[in-house]
Amino acid sequence: MKITAIDTCSTGEEIGLLLGDKIRTINGRKIRDILDYRFYISDEEIELEIERQSKRFFIELEKETDDALGLSFEPIKVRMCGNDCPFCFVDQNPAGMRKTLYIRDEDFRLSFLAGHFVTLTNLSQRDLQRIVEQRLSPLYVSVHAIDLEIRKFLLGLRNDDQLLEKLTFLCQNGIELHTQIVVSPGINDGEVLEETIAALVSFFPQIGSVATVPLGLTRHRKGLTQLQPITAEYAKKYLQHADLLAAKYKDELGQHFIYPSDEFYIRAGMAIPGRERYDDFQQFENGVGMVRTLLDDFSEIKNKFPGRLKKPVRISFVTGMMMQEIFEREIVAVFRAVQNLHIEVIAVKNDFYGHSIRTTGLLTGQDIYKNCHERKLGKKLYLPANCLNPDLKFLDDWTLDGLSEKLQIPVETCANDFSEILHDIIEMDATS
């Protein structure tokens, strides 16, 4: 583990560690990655084996349990996925994008650290033992199906990957799991879905939830297995089935256990359920309950909107096609009720991936520009925050600053908190 940063006045600095030093072992245990480091550095008495310029030496020290020495390290070398799922989104990216968008990771460490979903297909017994020893919990697991032949098809497996045995080991050793199923019409729905859910619920409460999300099919599928898309009619029928299962498990377990993603309800044209349907919102980051939270959070600031502005103010919002109707009805209508406030809503069609892709998180800079550059955007344009990565780049490598420059207008991101936008509007009114 190579040290890339050392905090000022930290223990690491005090004991003489330098940038570029490598920590080889702690108390004789080999340090392979940040998880090993976090686990073994918690001892109060430690012996570090350090490599510096090809020479090795040892440092002994006593420390507090929570003192991590103030060190930062090079990123984890990610384990690659060896599966061949027919709905894998990475395979549906067009050519010419940045290299990181073609990486198919399958790394249980990232599942623990960042909530990535993994299939566990490449997990060895040593990996399982490590997860238990270091208490890497919770983990997030893509299941898709329990039926072996369907599972082999959906994951591109040749042999039984012994998922149930792995789940049994992890659950019996106290590891908390949350699971997901990518629903593929005619393949892992219906009775197959019921069988899968029944198998997962048998591990409750160690398996705490299963999210079901619709497969996404882009226009870049040449040479890939033909799959049926999720239609509005299909989404309605699917939700009827899923809600019946959820009601059954609510009675048996005290929670719904199966949670369809928001996208299912929107595709079906059905109302977003109330908060009680999501229990503890365990799958929030997987798009389950995000819209309900957005609506509830917004309702708390509705009464803070002024009745009118002193002078006309115009701003614009970008949204994806999927959220357009809800966004207009539940949120924009409140903005438009303010006299002298003019709102332009631009629902962006996804030409980059194809019009069947309707979520905001997959909008690109070029599509946003194409839909906005001839519009009267006003003083500022607001984008959903999930359009961009932490480096403020879109999927097509356009940057937020670059888009702002081309549109010749300030462009900002917004998440669920519209209070910042409300503050901007009041400030614009005061300075206009």
C-alpha positions in Angstrom: 0.0 0.0 0.0 1.7 3.2 -1.2 1.2 6.3 0.8 -0.1 9.2 -1.3 -0.8 11.8 1.4 0.0 12.4 5.1 -2.0 14.8 7.2 -0.2 17.6 8.9 0.5 17.0 12.6 -0.8 13.4 12.3 0.7 10.3 13.9 2.0 9.2 10.5 4.0 12.5 10.2 5.2 12.3 13.8 6.7 8.8 13.3 8.5 9.9 10.1 6.5 8.3 7.3 7.1 9.8 3.9 5.1 10.1 0.6 5.8 7.1 -1.5 6.5 4.8 1.4 4.8 1.4 1.2 3.2 -0.3 4.2 3.9 -4.0 3.7 2.6 -5.5 6.9 0.9 -4.5 10.2 1.8 -6.9 13.1 3.0 -9.4 10.6 -0.2 -9.4 8.6 0.2 -8.5 4.9 -1.6 -5.3 3.8 -3.2 -5.8 0.4 -5.6 -2.9 0.3 -7.3 -0.2 2.3 -9.7 -2.7 4.0 -6.7 -4.7 5.4 -5.2 -1.4 6.6 -8.4 -0.2 8.3 -8.8 -3.6 10.0 -5.3 -4.1 11.3 -4.5 -0.5 12.2 -7.2 -0.5 14.8 -4.9 -2.4 17.3 -3.4 -0.2 20.0 0.1 -1.7 19.8 1.3 -2.0 16.2 4.4 -2.9 14.3 4.6 -1.4 10.8 6.8 -2.9 8.1 7.7 -0.1 5.7 9.4 -0.3 2.3 11.2 2.9 1.3 13.3 3.0 -1.9 13.5 -0.8 -2.0 14.7 -1.0 1.6 12.5 -2.4 4.4 12.4 -1.4 8.1 10.1 -1.6 11.1 8.4 1.0 13.2 6.8 0.1 16.6 4.2 2.4 18.3 1.4 2.7 20.7 -1.7 4.6 19.6 -5.5 5.1 20.2 -7.8 2.5 18.6 -9.3 5.0 16.2 -6.0 6.7 15.1 -5.5 5.7 11.5 -2.2 7.7 11.4 -3.6 10.3 9.0 -2.6 8.5 5.8 -4.1 8.3 2.4 -3.3 5.6 -0.2 -3.4 4.8 -3.9 -6.8 3.6 -5.1 -7.8 0.0 -5.0 -7.0 -2.1 -8.1 -10.5 -3.1 -9.0 -11.4 -6.8 -9.6 -13.0 -7.2 -13.1 -16.3 -9.0 -13.8 -16.1 -12.2 -15.7 -19.8 -12.5 -16.2 -21.6 -11.9 -19.5 -25.0 -10.5 -18.6 -27.1 -9.9 -21.7 -28.5 -6.6 -20.2 -25.1 -5.3 -18.9 -25.1 -1.6 -19.5 -21.4 -1.4 -20.0 -21.8 -3.5 -23.2 -24.4 -1.0 -24.4 -22.1 2.0 -24.4 -21.1 3.4 -27.8 -17.5 3.4 -28.9 -15.3 6.4 -28.1 -16.2 7.1 -24.5 -13.6 7.4 -21.6 -12.0 4.1 -20.7 -13.5 4.0 -17.2 -17.0 3.6 -18.6 -16.1 0.2 -20.1 -14.9 -1.2 -16.8 -17.1 -4.0 -15.5 -16.2 -4.2 -11.8 -17.1 -7.2 -9.6 -15.4 -6.3 -6.4 -16.9 -7.2 -3.0 -14.6 -4.5 -1.4 -16.4 -1.8 -3.5 -19.7 -3.3 -2.5 -18.8 -2.6 1.2 -17.1 0.7 0.6 -19.4 2.3 -2.0 -22.6 0.2 -2.2 -21.8 -1.3 -5.6 -23.8 -4.4 -6.5 -21.8 -7.5 -7.1 -22.9 -11.0 -8.1 -20.4 -12.9 -5.9 -19.6 -15.2 -8.8 -15.8 -14.7 -8.4 -15.8 -15.0 -4.6 -13.4 -17.6 -3.3 -13.6 -19.3 0.1 -10.7 -17.1 1.2 -12.7 -14.0 0.2 -15.7 -15.3 2.1 -13.5 -15.8 5.2 -12.1 -12.3 4.9 -15.5 -10.7 4.6 -16.5 -12.5 7.9 -13.2 -11.8 9.7 -13.2 -8.1 8.8 -17.0 -7.7 9.2 -17.5 -6.2 5.7 -21.1 -5.6 6.2 -23.5 -4.7 4.6 -22.8 -6.0 1.1 -25.0 -5.5 -2.0 -25.7 -8.5 -4.2 -27.2 -8.8 -7.7 -29.1 -12.1 -7.8 -31.4 -11.9 -10.9 -32.6 -15.5 -10.4 -32.1 -18.6 -8.2 -33.1 -21.1 -10.9 -29.8 -22.4 -12.1 -30.4 -22.5 -15.8 -32.0 -19.0 -15.9 -29.2 -17.7 -13.6 -26.6 -19.2 -16.0 -28.3 -17.4 -18.9 -28.7 -14.1 -17.2 -25.1 -14.0 -15.9 -23.4 -15.8 -18.8 -22.2 -18.6 -16.5 -21.1 -22.0 -17.7 -21.3 -23.7 -14.3 -23.1 -23.4 -11.0 -21.5 -20.5 -9.1 -23.0 -21.9 -5.8 -24.7 -18.6 -4.9 -27.0 -20.2 -2.2 -24.0 -21.7 -0.5 -22.2 -18.4 -0.4 -25.3 -16.6 0.9 -25.7 -19.2 3.6 -22.1 -18.8 4.7 -22.3 -15.1 4.9 -25.7 -15.0 6.6 -24.8 -17.6 9.2 -21.8 -15.5 10.0 -23.8 -12.4 10.6 -23.1 -10.4 7.4 -26.0 -8.2 6.4 -27.0 -8.3 2.7 -29.2 -6.4 0.4 -30.1 -7.7 -3.0 -31.4 -6.7 -6.4 -33.0 -8.3 -9.4 -32.8 -6.8 -12.8 -36.2 -7.7 -14.2 -36.1 -9.1 -17.8 -39.7 -9.7 -19.2 -40.5 -13.3 -19.9 -37.2 -14.6 -18.3 -37.0 -14.0 -14.6 -40.5 -12.6 -13.7 -43.7 -14.5 -12.8 -43.1 -17.8 -11.1 -39.3 -17.5 -11.5 -39.5 -14.2 -9.5 -41.6 -15.8 -6.8 -39.1 -18.7 -6.5 -36.2 -16.2 -6.3 -37.9 -14.0 -3.7 -38.9 -17.0 -1.6 -35.2 -18.2 -1.5 -34.0 -14.8 -0.5 -36.6 -14.3 2.2 -35.6 -17.5 3.8 -32.4 -15.7 4.9 -34.3 -12.8 6.5 -33.3 -10.8 8.4 -29.7 -11.2 7.3 -30.9 -10.5 3.8 -32.9 -7.4 4.5 -34.3 -6.4 1.2 -34.6 -7.1 -2.5 -34.9 -4.3 -5.0 -36.3 -5.0 -8.5 -35.2 -2.7 -11.3 -36.2 -2.7 -15.0 -33.5 -3.6 -17.5 -32.3 -0.7 -19.6 -31.9 -1.2 -23.3 -29.9 1.4 -25.3 -29.8 1.7 -29.0 -26.2 0.4 -29.0 -27.1 -3.4 -28.9 -25.7 -4.6 -32.2 -24.7 -8.3 -31.7 -26.2 -8.6 -28.3 -28.9 -11.0 -27.1 -32.4 -9.7 -28.0 -34.4 -8.9 -24.9 -38.0 -7.5 -24.4 -38.2 -3.9 -23.2 -40.3 -2.8 -20.2 -43.5 -1.3 -21.6 -46.1 0.7 -19.6 -48.5 -2.3 -19.8 -45.9 -4.7 -18.6 -44.8 -2.4 -15.7 -48.5 -2.2 -14.5 -48.8 -6.0 -14.5 -45.4 -6.4 -12.9 -46.3 -4.0 -10.1 -49.5 -5.8 -9.3 -47.6 -9.0 -8.9 -44.8 -7.4 -6.9 -47.2 -5.5 -4.6 -49.1 -8.8 -3.8 -45.8 -10.4 -2.8 -44.8 -7.4 -0.8 -48.1 -7.4 1.1 -47.7 -11.1 1.9 -44.2 -10.5 3.3 -45.3 -7.5 5.2 -47.8 -9.7 7.1 -45.2 -12.4 7.6 -42.0 -10.4 8.3 -43.3 -7.0 9.4 -41.7 -5.3 6.3 -42.4 -5.5 2.6 -39.0 -7.0 1.6 -39.5 -6.6 -2.1 -39.2 -3.0 -3.4 -39.7 -2.1 -7.1 -37.7 0.9 -8.2 -39.3 4.3 -8.8 -38.9 3.7 -12.6 -41.4 0.9 -12.6 -44.1 3.2 -11.1 -43.3 6.0 -13.5 -43.3 3.8 -16.5 -46.6 2.3 -15.5 -48.1 5.8 -15.0 -48.9 5.0 -11.4 -48.7 7.2 -8.3 -45.5 6.9 -6.3 -46.3 5.1 -3.1 -46.2 6.7 0.3 -43.3 6.5 2.7 -44.7 3.4 4.4 -44.1 1.3 1.3 -40.4 1.8 1.6 -40.0 0.8 5.3 -36.4 1.9 6.2 -35.5 3.0 2.6 -32.8 0.4 2.5 -32.4 0.6 -1.3 -32.6 4.4 -1.6 -29.3 4.6 -3.6 -30.6 2.0 -6.0 -33.5 4.3 -7.1 -36.0 3.0 -4.7 -37.9 5.7 -2.8 -35.9 8.6 -4.3 -38.9 10.2 -5.9 -41.0 9.8 -2.7 -38.2 11.5 -0.7 -37.9 14.3 -3.3 -41.7 15.0 -3.1 -41.8 14.9 0.7 -38.7 17.1 1.1 -40.1 19.6 -1.4 -43.5 19.7 0.5 -41.6 21.0 3.6 -40.5 24.2 1.8 -43.7 24.9 -0.2 -44.9 27.5 2.3 -41.5 29.4 2.1 -42.2 30.6 -1.5 -43.1 34.2 -1.8 -46.4 35.2 -3.4 -44.6 37.5 -5.9 -41.3 38.8 -6.9 -40.6 42.6 -7.2 -39.2 42.2 -10.7 -39.5 39.5 -13.4 -37.0 36.6 -13.0 -36.5 33.7 -15.4 -34.8 30.4 -14.7 -34.7 27.0 -16.4 -34.7 23.4 -15.3 -33.5 20.3 -17.2 -35.1 17.0 -16.5 -35.2 13.6 -18.2 -38.3 12.4 -20.0 -39.2 9.9 -17.3 -39.5 12.6 -14.6 -41.1 15.3 -16.7 -44.7 14.8 -15.8 -44.1 14.4 -12.0 -41.6 17.3 -12.0 -44.0 19.7 -13.8 -47.0 18.7 -11.7 -45.5 18.4 -8.2 -42.7 20.9 -8.2 -42.7 23.3 -11.1 -46.3 24.2 -10.5 -45.3 25.6 -7.1 -42.6 27.8 -8.7 -45.0 29.0 -11.4 -47.5 30.1 -8.7 -45.0 32.9 -7.8 -45.9 36.0 -9.7 -43.1 37.4 -11.8 -41.2 34.1 -11.7 -40.9 32.5 -15.1 -39.8 28.9 -15.4 -38.7 27.0 -18.5 -38.6 23.2 -18.2 -36.5 21.4 -20.8 -37.3 17.6 -20.9 -34.3 16.2 -22.7 -34.6 13.3 -25.1 -31.7 10.9 -24.9 -30.3 10.7 -28.5 -27.0 9.5 -27.2 -28.3 6.2 -25.7 -31.7 6.1 -27.5 -35.2 7.4 -26.5 -36.0 4.3 -24.5 -33.5 5.6 -21.9 -35.4 8.2 -20.0 -33.7 8.6 -16.7 -31.9 11.9 -15.7 -28.7 10.0 -14.6 -28.0 9.0 -18.2 -28.3 12.4 -19.8 -25.2 13.7 -21.6 -23.8 17.1 -22.0 -24.3 17.1 -25.8 -28.0 16.2 -25.5 -28.6 18.8 -22.9 -26.9 21.4 -25.1 -28.9 20.3 -28.2 -32.2 20.8 -26.3 -31.3 24.0 -24.6 -29.2 26.2 -26.8 -32.1 27.8 -28.7 -34.3 28.3 -25.7 -34.7 31.4 -23.5 -33.0 30.0 -20.4 -33.0 33.2 -18.3 -30.5 33.9 -15.5 -29.6 30.3 -14.6 -30.0 26.7 -15.7 -30.4 23.9 -13.1 -29.5 20.3 -13.8 -30.2 17.1 -11.8 -27.0 16.4 -9.8 -26.9 12.8 -10.9 -26.1 13.8 -14.5 -22.5 14.3 -13.5 -19.8 12.3 -11.8 -17.7 13.7 -8.8 -15.4 15.4 -11.3 -18.4 17.3 -12.8 -18.2 15.4 -16.1 -21.1 14.0 -18.1 -21.0 10.5 -19.5 -19.9 11.9 -22.9 -17.0 13.8 -21.2 -18.6 17.2 -21.5 -17.9 19.2 -18.4 -20.3 21.4 -16.4 -18.1 24.4 -17.1 -17.9 23.6 -20.8 -21.7 23.3 -21.0 -22.1 26.6 -19.2 -19.6 28.3 -21.6 -21.3 27.0 -24.7 -24.8 28.1 -23.4 -23.4 31.4 -22.1 -25.3 31.1 -18.9 -24.5 29.9 -15.4 -25.3 26.2 -15.0 -25.7 24.6 -11.6 -26.7 21.2 -10.3 -29.4 20.5 -7.8 -30.3 17.4 -5.8 -33.4 17.0 -3.7 -32.9 20.3 -1.8 -34.8 23.0 -3.7 -34.3 25.4 -0.8 -31.0 26.5 -2.5 -32.8 27.3 -5.7 -35.4 29.2 -3.7 -32.6 31.2 -2.1 -31.1 31.9 -5.5 -34.5 33.2 -6.8 -34.9 35.6 -3.8 -31.3 36.8 -4.3 -31.9 37.4 -8.0 -35.0 39.3 -7.2 -33.1 41.5 -4.7 -30.3 42.2 -7.2 -32.2 42.5 -10.5 
